Amino acid sequence: MPGAAHGRHVPPRRSPRWSPRLAVRLALVVWGAVVVALWWFDTAASSVRGAGPAMTAAGRVSGLLAAYLVLVQLLLMARIPVLERAVGLDRLAAWHRGLGTNVVLLIVVHVLLTVWGYGLTTHHQPLSELVTVVTTYPEMWKATIGTLLFVAVGVASARAVRRRVSYEAWYLLHLTAYLAVLLAYSHQTATGADFVGHPVNRLLWQGMYLAVAGCLVVWRLVLPAVAVGRHRMAVERVVHEAPGVVSVWIRGRDLHRLGAVAGQFLLWRFAARGHLVSAHPYSLSAPPRPDRLRITVKATGDHSRAIAHLRPGTPVVAEGPFGHFTAEHASRGRTLLVGGGSGIGPVRALTEELLARGDDVVVVHRVSRASDLALWQEFERLAGSGRLVGSGRLVVHRVVGSRRDLGYDPLAARFLVAAVPDVAERDVFVCGPAGMTHAVVRALRGLGLSGKQIHTEEFTLR
């Protein structure tokens, strides 16, 4: 393999003390505090004396927080560009998943405490009071259905259940959360003690619901529909790269207007059976061109396996681009890229872009079998003809063999240092299966690399 030559050195950028991600977190926390503060100022101290009223008040607070966090969840996944640039869609999805458990717990706590509080006040048993509330209170039947839908979505999103449910089934069930939100809103405004007789509170919450609904309509429906007509994307050809790995070339018009760069991913829908209902994230595996995009997909499930059977001419819908796995975050002039599985796709695209700007690039391609070395011929061409794509140079290390067969982890810290002696001075991008990614990140941290040097991208949105 060609030897590495040092590319241009760019001094590391100083990270701002006030990170956009922290600003988003703080804004969400502050607005949540405002929700609680409004309840506090509207609640007379005398009204929460005694076990029953105190329990009912706690139930009200948990209900308000649950409603607020549901809106936050929807906002996080509304594909709002400013949020995606500040946080990254993969982390927004992680926040969304993390909030899901809290939302379900708060809803359950809201029901239990409110009913129990009513029962203590009226001297009724909790079960009897629950029947009374559901059958006699206005809009309560809607709230009951909404609660059951939220719990069902929460259960389906639990890790143990999620592994046994197909993405399509999970996605369709997840869509019922929108119905649950509408049902909960109806109950909230009709019977909520913080809304009946409180026009300011009602106006504030209506504004919050309308704002979130507007974001969902604009960025999840309107703009993707406009993009379909503007770019008219369709499958051009499907190329088999390795066992279970295919590249899909997609043609279209004015694709540069998407603003995509190497290393980013889009959410793809194909107008074919089993592909149109839900969108799946696949990264670009080649630098985008005005009339062509390429993704490389490894078969890991029903959807990704079916990609190999797409026919030329199949219409394509794409949302995005998303992701921070880009050359913009490589500032040192020397970069290490580690890819495995489908992660070799964005690594391939990013390699070409970094070479074109003159960086010194090392690629580590991790596979279990030599036959899994997808795109290796393209890496060979880039390594052997660096002068054609820029002043950068490329070294490729192929790490072949399962840990069981080898008897050790070939991406452990000592092996990374042996392969890339100056690894501590490089920006490092890691993309692949979660286990591999976490192991490499631990090894890099052990070698003294800071979090600012390490860049990863996760693809799962559920």
C-alpha positions, 0 to 999 in steps of 0.5 A: 500500500502507498505510504502516507504523506502528511497533508496540509496542517490546519490548526484545530478550531476552538470549540465555542464555550456555548455549544448549540446543543447545550443551548437547545437543551437549556431552552427546552428545560426553561420552557418546561419550567415555565409550564410548571411555573404557570401551574404554581401561580394559578394554584392557591396554596389552600387548594392543596391541603390534605392528602387528596388535594395534594395527590390530585395536584401532583397528578396535574403537574405530571399530566402537564409535564407529560403533555409538554414532553410529548410536544417536545418529542414531536418537535425533535423529529419534525426535521427542523433544519436549525435543530438538526444543524445544532444537534444532529438527527441521530442525537435528536432521535436519541433524545426522542427515544429517551423522552418516550419512557418518561412520557409514558411514566408521567401519563401513568402517574398522572392517571393514578395520582389524579384518580386516587386523589379524587377518591380520597377527597370523595371517600371512594375506592380508587377503582370505583373512582376510575370507573366514575371518572371515565364514564361521567367526566367530559372527554374522558373516553378520549383521554382513555383511548389516548392513554392506551395508545401512548402505552402501546407505543411505549411498550413497542419501543422498548428494546426487548420488544423492538427487536422482535417487531418489524420496522414497518409494524413499529412505524405504523403503530408509532403513527397512532401517537399523533391520534393520541396527541389529538385525543389528549389535547381534547381532554386537556382543554375541556377538563384540565383545571389549568385551562378551564377559566384560565384564558392565558394558559389556554392561549399559551398551550394552543400556541404550542400545539399549533407551532408544533403542528405547523413544523410537522406539516411544513418539514414532514409533508410540504417540503418533501412533497415540493422536493419530489416535483423539483428533483424527480429522483428515480433509481438508475441502477443497482450494483452488487458490491459484496455478498449482501451489499448493494449500491443504488445509483439514483438520478435526478434534477438539480440535486445540488440544491439538496445541499448534501455533502459527502458523509451525510445521510437522507431518509429514503422512500422508494415507490415499491412494495414494502418501501413507501410506507416508512423512510429509512436512513442511508448514507451517501457512499459517493460525493453527490453530483448535480444529477446523481446520488449513490447509497450503499446498503448492507442487508440487515433486515427486510427493508435493506434486503429488499433494496437489492430488488429495486428496479430501474425507474422506481421513483424515489422520495428523499428527505434531508440531508442530515448528519454531522459526519462531514469533512467540515468537522475535520480540521487537523489536516490528518484524518483516520476513518474507521468503517464496518458494515454499511458504515463503509459507505459514508467513509468511502464518500468522505475519503474522496472529499478529504483527499480532494482538499489535500488531507492525509487520510488513513482508512481502516476497513473492518470486516469478518470475511475478505468477501465482505470488502465492499468498495475496495476497488474504489479505495484502491483507485483513490489510494493509487491516484491521489494526484488526480483528486487532490494533493492528499494521500491515502493509506487503507488498512483492511482488517479481516476476521471475526474476533472469535477466529482471531482471538482478540479485538483487532481494533483495540488501542494497541493495534490502532497505534501500531497501524496509525502511530500518529492517531492521537494527532488526527480527527477520527470518524467511526461508522459501523455497527454499534458494538464496533463503534463503541469499542473503537471510541473506548480505545480512542479515549484510552489513547488520549483523544478528546471528544472533539476529535472523535466523530460518530454517526448512528443510523437508527431512528427508532 
